[in-house]
Amino acid sequence: MTDSRNPSPYDSPELYDLLFDSLDFDVPYWVETARSAGGPVLEIGCGTGRILLPARRAGADIDGLDAAPAMIARLKDRAAAAGLVVRAETADMRAFEMGRRYSRIFCAFNGFAHCETVPDQLACLRSSLRHLEPGGAFVVHMSYPGPAYWSEPEGKAVLEHEVALAGGGKLQLWDNRRKDIVAQKQDSEVEIWELDAADRPKAVHKFSTAQRWVYRFELELLFAAAGFARWDFLGGFDGRPLRAPDDQMIAWAFSAPANGG
């Protein structure tokens, strides 16, 4: 989601790709999640295909949806350039209709944080559950908002990410965050700096975003209210239990099996 001051970073898919396409810490996990599903897979918040395209290349029957038309258009261009046939739709994660059911649905890279209210969260989960095969799984990754996150100083931009550009120069992502602990919400004014080979600024692109974080037991209650049958939590892409405040929260929520067991 965005506010009225600046556009969304998801309106600039070329910049997004330059920043994040090389980010692959989670890609093997999601590719294996898709390959081992035993049926069709849906990625919610698929963006320009950072995960969807490798999963498709690995043979997964995977569809995607994203609320940003520019991201979907970019994904389709990239898929065509790679000779891949993909189905990717512009759709709201809170209310979508894909016309088929899936063995697995996943929402990676903090995408679920763009559901900023409890009704938004439940709408997303219920739409996902409605699209799952019996016994299918909805899988969501969220950075766990531990004490270190909430105690970060505000009012000063933090360098979140930096990538070198082909031919010299770099891109930098600077995030000036405002956090509301009670609301569990983050509002960000984001600047993407283009620097030349001598680290001189060439251009600055300004965006705004908002995210709402959830904790484990809150997410359990959301799963129960949405109608999932059971759920499991991990603390990282290596399968560790969720125990530390700096873990990555990965939750698997399952629909009821066909036999009702």
N, C-alpha and C positions, 0 to 999 in steps of 0.2 A: 504494500500500500504506500501511498505518497501523501504529502500535504501540498498546499497550493503555492508554496514559495518557489519550488524548483521542480523540474521534470523528474520522472522516475529513471533510475539507471537502466531499467529494462526497455526504455525507449531507444537505447543506443547499443544495439547488439554487437556492432563491430568492436566498440570499445570494451564491452563486456567480455567478448571472446579473447581479445588481446590480454586482458587481465587474468582471466580465469581458465582458459582452455588448457593450460599446462598444469592446472591444479588437479592432481591425480591421486591424492592420498586415499580417497574413498572409492575410486572407480573399480578396482578389482572386486571389492565387496559387492557392489551393486551388479556388476556383470555376472558374478556367480549367483547372486540372488535371482537374477532374471533367468539365467541358463538352467538353474536347478528347479524352476517353478513347476515343471511338468504340464505347462499350459500357457496361455497368453498372459502377458504382463502389461501393466499400465504404469507409466511414470507421471505423477502429478507435479507440476512446476518444472517441466522438462527443459525450459530455457531454449538454448540454441543447440542442445544435443551433446553436451559435455559427457553425459553418461549414456544417454539413449543411443547415440551412434556407435560407440564401442560395443554396447550390448547387442545391437542389431548386427554388427560385423561378426560377433561371436555366435550368431545363429539364433538369438532369442526372438520370439514372436512378441514384439514390444510396440505398444502405442504410446503416445504422449499427449499431454495437454498443458497449456500455459495461458495465463490471462493476458499476456502481452502479445498483440498481433505481430509486432516487429520481431520478437524472439522466434515465433513460429515461422515467420517468413524466412528468417535467416537459417533456421534449422532445415527447412525444406530445400533451400539453395545448397547448403552444405551436403545434405543427403544426395541430391541429384549430382553434385560434383564428384561424390564418392561412388556413384553407381548403386546407391542403396534405395530400396523402396521402403518408405516409412509412412505411417499414418500419424499425423500430429494435428491437433485441433486447437483453435483458440477457444478457451472455455474457462469459466470460473470454478475453482476447486470446491467452492461451496455448493454449487448446483450445476452438475454436468450430466450429459447423457451420451454415452459412447456406443450404445446399441449392441453391446456384447458383455459377457462376464469374463472375469480374469481370475487366474490362479493366485496371482500376487499383484498388489498395487503398492507402489512405494513413493515416498516424498522425501527427497534427500536435501542435504546442504541447508538446513534450517528453513526450508520452504514453508513448513507448517506455521512458523512464527508470523507469517503474513495474515493468519487468521487472528484478528486483534481482539475479538470478544468471544465469550462462551457460546453465544448462538452461532457465530461464524465457525468456531471449532467443531461444534456438534454437527453443523450442516455439512462440513467437509467429511467428517467421519461417517455420517449416515449415507451421504452420496457414495462414498467409497464402499461401505458395507453392502449397499444395494447392488454394486457392480461385481462383488466377489462371488466366485463359485463356492458351494458348500465346502467348508474346511479350508478355504483360502485365507491368505494372510495380507494384512495391511502393515507395511513396515515404514517407520518414520525415524529420521535422524534429527536430533536437536542438540546443539551445544548446551551443556548443563550450566546454568547461571549460578556459579558458586560465589563465595564471599569475595574473592579477588576481583571478580567482574564488577560487583556492585560498589566496591570501595575505590575503583579507579577514579582519579580526579576528572572533573568535567570542565568545560570551557576552553579546552585546548585540543586541537586536532592531533590524532594519533595516526602514525603510519601503519596501516593495516596490511598492506600488500605491495610488493614491487616486482616488476618483471622487466627483463632486458628485451629490447626490440631488435629485430633483425636489421642489420645495417648500422647499428649504433643507437644510442639513446635508451630511454626507459620510460615506463609508465609507473606512477605511484598512486596508490589509493589512500587518501587521508580522510579519516572519519572523526567528526566532532559530534560526540554522543551526548544526549541528555537522557538521564535515566530516572524513571519513577519506580521506586522499589515497591510501593504498595500496589501499583497497577501492574507490576512486572513487565513494564514497557520501556522500549528504547526508541527514541526519535533521533535520527541522524541527519546531519548536513554533510554530504559527501562531496569531496573534490577529487577529481582524477587529473593529475598533472602529467602532461607530456613534456619530457625533458630531452634535450639534444645530447650528443655524445660528450659535451663539456658540462653536463648537468645544468644547462640554462633552460628555463621554462620556455616552451614554445606555445602552449595552450593550457587552459584550465577549464575543466568541464564540471559544472555544479549540479548536484542532484539532491533529492530528499527521500528518505525512506522511514518506515516505522515497522517495528516488530514487537511481538509480545511473547515472552518466554513462559514455559510451563515446567513444572517439576514432576517427579515420578508419580507421586500418589494423586496429584491433580490429574495427570494423564490417565491413570487407572480409572478414576471416577468418570472421566470423559468417555473412555472405552466402554465402561459399564452402561452409562446413560445412552450411548449411541446404539447399544445392542450387541456388542461383540461377546463371544462366548468365553474367551480366555486370552491371556496376554503374558508375555515374557519381556524382560528388560536386560539389555547388555550395556556395558560401560565403555565399549570401544569396538573398532572394526576387527580386532583380534579375538573377540568373543568373551572378553573378561566380564565379570559381574560388575554391575553399576554400584560403586562404593565410594569413590573419591569425588570431591567437588570440582575437580578439573577433568573429569571423564567426559566422553562423548556419549550422550544418551541415545541408544538405538532400541526402539520398542517394536515388538512383533505382536499384533492383535489379530486373533483368528475368528473367522465366522464359524457358526455351528456346523458340524458335519451333517451330511445328508441323512444319516440314520438317527440324528438327534442325540448322539452320545457325547 
